[in-house]
Amino acid sequence: MLLNSLPKVLLLLTVIVCGQTAIPPAAPHPDPKPKIWSYAEYRIVPVRVHLLREKEVPAASTKLTEADVVRIFRKANGIWHQAGVHLQIESIISEKPVGLAGHEQDVTLPLDALQGLRPPETRVGAMYHIYYMGSMLPNGIFMGRESIFVKETARLRPVPGGIDEPLPRVSAHELGHGMGLPHRQDITNLMASGTTGTSLNEAEIEKVRTTISKFTWVDTPARC
């Protein structure tokens, strides 16, 4: 009996000495397949895009064109379609920012100056309002439905499976705050800070759909 058990003892000692485990690693759990939303299940979220233009104050001015905006939102919708949400550009407005007194020499605008940039006559209407500008400290910031700001020079840390361009991700992220989502420090998630991640989990998708279901200005395909 002792002799028969010797090979087992030697095998056990070999495992311990080599620092290996005798238990094979568990197979990776496959990611759940994303839900495929029907046409009727989509929710249409209107967004007015403001391109701030002021050549004398580059920090308050963007060089983005309407074609850039179309590309940005096409990619942002590539992110939001996983939640059955479609961002609809209501209009694209190029306009001169207001409230720049005292900031003419700023290379980067402070956060307390941002809301004052918005011309009052164009921030009306039940929809999200997103403003593209030159330079501020964060990549983007959500200050309310009528006050979403994104800088054209946004930079993100690449993560596996992340998007290939910062502006669509930053825009989608800030709109995520507007649809009820907080930050979530899973680096591949859309609501992580400063990464190219775009994923949303089931709870986040449910939260977004519950939030926007309360907005009378969010449409369904049947009502469009």
C-alpha positions in Angstrom: 0.0 0.0 0.0 2.8 2.4 0.9 4.7 1.6 -2.3 1.6 2.0 -4.4 1.0 5.5 -2.9 4.6 6.7 -3.5 4.1 8.0 -7.0 1.1 10.0 -5.8 3.3 11.5 -3.0 6.0 12.4 -5.5 3.5 14.0 -7.8 2.1 16.1 -5.0 5.6 17.2 -4.0 6.4 18.1 -7.6 3.2 20.2 -7.8 4.1 22.0 -4.5 7.8 22.6 -5.4 6.9 23.9 -8.9 4.3 26.3 -7.5 1.6 24.9 -9.8 -1.9 23.9 -9.1 -3.4 20.5 -9.6 -6.8 22.1 -10.3 -7.2 23.1 -14.0 -8.3 26.7 -14.5 -12.0 27.3 -15.1 -13.1 27.9 -18.7 -13.8 31.6 -19.4 -17.5 32.5 -19.1 -18.8 33.5 -22.5 -20.1 37.1 -22.7 -23.9 37.2 -23.0 -25.2 37.9 -26.5 -26.4 41.5 -26.8 -30.2 41.9 -27.1 -31.5 42.5 -30.6 -34.1 45.2 -30.4 -37.1 45.3 -32.7 -37.9 48.4 -34.7 -40.8 49.2 -32.4 -38.7 48.9 -29.2 -36.3 51.7 -30.2 -36.5 55.0 -28.5 -35.7 58.1 -30.4 -33.8 60.7 -28.4 -33.5 64.2 -30.0 -30.3 66.1 -29.7 -29.5 69.7 -30.8 -25.9 70.1 -31.7 -24.2 73.5 -31.1 -20.9 74.3 -32.8 -19.4 77.3 -30.9 -17.4 79.6 -33.2 -15.3 82.5 -31.9 -12.0 83.0 -33.7 -10.8 85.5 -31.1 -11.1 83.0 -28.3 -9.9 79.6 -29.5 -10.8 77.9 -26.2 -14.5 78.6 -26.9 -14.4 77.7 -30.5 -14.5 74.4 -32.4 -13.3 73.6 -35.9 -15.7 70.7 -36.3 -17.9 70.7 -39.4 -21.4 69.4 -39.9 -19.9 66.4 -41.7 -17.9 65.7 -38.5 -21.0 65.9 -36.4 -22.8 63.3 -38.7 -19.8 61.0 -38.3 -19.6 61.5 -34.5 -23.3 60.7 -34.1 -23.2 57.7 -36.4 -20.5 56.2 -34.2 -22.3 57.3 -31.0 -25.4 55.5 -32.2 -23.3 52.4 -32.8 -22.8 52.5 -29.0 -26.3 53.4 -28.0 -28.1 50.9 -30.2 -27.1 48.2 -27.7 -29.7 49.8 -25.5 -32.3 50.2 -28.2 -31.7 54.0 -28.1 -31.2 56.1 -31.3 -29.8 59.6 -31.0 -31.6 61.8 -33.5 -29.8 65.1 -34.5 -32.6 67.7 -34.3 -30.4 70.4 -35.8 -26.8 71.5 -36.1 -26.3 75.2 -35.2 -23.0 77.1 -35.7 -23.1 80.1 -33.3 -21.1 82.7 -31.6 -20.7 82.0 -27.8 -21.8 84.7 -25.4 -20.5 85.6 -21.9 -16.8 85.6 -22.8 -15.9 88.8 -20.9 -12.9 88.1 -18.8 -12.0 84.9 -20.6 -10.5 86.3 -23.8 -7.0 85.2 -23.0 -7.9 81.8 -21.5 -6.1 78.9 -23.2 -8.5 76.5 -21.4 -11.9 77.7 -20.2 -12.8 77.1 -16.5 -15.9 75.0 -15.8 -17.7 78.0 -14.2 -17.6 79.8 -17.6 -19.2 77.1 -19.7 -22.9 77.6 -19.1 -22.5 81.3 -19.8 -21.4 80.5 -23.3 -24.8 79.3 -24.5 -26.9 81.8 -26.5 -30.3 81.8 -24.9 -32.3 81.9 -28.1 -31.0 78.5 -29.3 -31.1 76.5 -26.1 -34.9 76.2 -26.2 -36.9 73.0 -26.9 -37.4 69.7 -25.2 -34.3 67.8 -26.1 -30.6 67.4 -25.2 -28.3 70.3 -26.1 -24.7 69.4 -26.7 -22.0 72.1 -27.2 -18.7 71.4 -29.0 -15.9 73.8 -28.1 -12.1 74.2 -28.1 -10.6 73.6 -24.7 -11.7 73.0 -21.1 -10.2 70.8 -18.4 -12.3 67.6 -18.8 -13.0 65.8 -22.1 -16.7 66.5 -21.5 -19.1 67.4 -18.8 -22.9 67.0 -18.2 -24.4 70.1 -16.5 -28.0 69.4 -17.2 -30.1 68.5 -20.3 -29.5 71.9 -21.8 -25.8 72.0 -20.9 -23.6 69.2 -22.2 -20.1 70.3 -23.3 -17.5 68.3 -25.2 -14.1 69.6 -26.2 -12.8 68.9 -29.7 -9.4 67.9 -28.4 -10.7 65.1 -26.2 -8.2 62.2 -25.5 -9.0 58.8 -24.1 -7.0 55.8 -22.8 -7.4 52.8 -25.2 -8.8 49.6 -23.8 -9.5 46.3 -25.4 -12.5 46.4 -27.7 -12.7 50.2 -27.4 -13.9 52.7 -30.0 -11.4 54.2 -32.5 -12.3 57.9 -32.0 -12.7 59.9 -28.8 -15.5 62.4 -29.7 -18.3 59.8 -30.3 -17.4 58.1 -27.1 -17.2 61.3 -25.0 -20.5 62.5 -26.5 -22.2 59.1 -25.8 -20.8 59.1 -22.3 -22.1 62.5 -21.4 -25.5 61.7 -22.8 -25.4 58.6 -20.7 -25.3 60.9 -17.6 -28.3 62.7 -19.1 -30.2 59.3 -19.3 -29.6 58.5 -15.6 -26.2 56.7 -15.5 -23.4 57.5 -13.0 -19.8 56.7 -13.5 -18.7 53.1 -13.3 -15.1 52.2 -13.1 -15.1 49.1 -15.3 -12.6 50.3 -17.9 -14.4 48.7 -20.9 -17.7 50.3 -19.8 -19.2 53.4 -21.5 -19.5 55.1 -18.1 -15.9 54.6 -17.1 -13.8 57.8 -16.9 -11.3 58.5 -19.6 -11.3 55.3 -21.6 -12.5 54.1 -25.0 -14.8 51.5 -23.5 -18.4 51.4 -24.9 -20.1 48.5 -23.1 -23.3 48.7 -21.0 -24.6 46.0 -18.7 -28.2 44.9 -18.4 -28.9 47.0 -15.3 -27.6 50.1 -17.0 -29.7 49.5 -20.1 -32.8 49.0 -18.0 -32.0 52.2 -16.0 -31.6 54.2 -19.3 -34.9 52.9 -20.7 -36.7 53.5 -17.5 -35.4 57.1 -17.3 -36.2 58.1 -20.8 -39.6 56.5 -20.7 -40.6 59.4 -18.4 -39.6 62.0 -21.0 -42.6 63.0 -23.1 -40.2 64.4 -25.8 -38.5 61.0 -26.4 -40.3 59.3 -29.3 -41.0 55.9 -30.5 -40.7 54.9 -34.2 -44.5 54.7 -34.4 -44.8 58.3 -33.4 -42.1 59.7 -35.6 
